């Protein structure tokens, strides 16, 4: 089974591409969702995070105070590295379980959709990397519409992410999402056909 990574910056439309592949019957794993799940009550990561960042990052009900954790973890490069070292192995383990399930169904292709694939250990697991790219201001407009935030905040969010050029340099395929949803669907279908031929 070939593992295909799908990545892109916020507002690029990668979840639209993943939905299309899922509708065609292919297993699609949402790495960002898995990353949120490892921070839920009962996860093996919570105790380690408390040791690293303070027991008060979890409230009385056992719920992680995400903003407090983020404030502490991202305050220094060392804190960011520690957060990654605690959470990434568990994220990868859970993705692996889902990939094994996909392989056991006889799937020829499995897609892993994640905002952060390039520059992480998971990148080497991908047989192919697809980057969904969109013009900057189109992405800003999509983020504002999706999250109900101001353009300035959307731009700040985009500017903090891996540059589009870095993603393009790492990509095996770039899907340009610079037109209509129908056009993106057409391009994604053509790409899927190409991946199916390879598989």
Secondary structure, DSSP 8 states (H G I E B T S, - for coil): -EEEEEE--TTS-HHHHHHHHHHTT-EEEEHHHHHHHTTSTT-HHHHHHHHHH-GGGB-TTS-B-HHHHHHHHTTSHHHHHHHHHHHHHHHHHHHHHHHHHHHHTT-SEEEEE-S--TTSGGGGG-SEEEEEE--HHHHHHHHHHHH---HHHHHHHHHTS--HHHHHHH-SEEEE--S-HHHHHHHHHHHHHHHHHH-
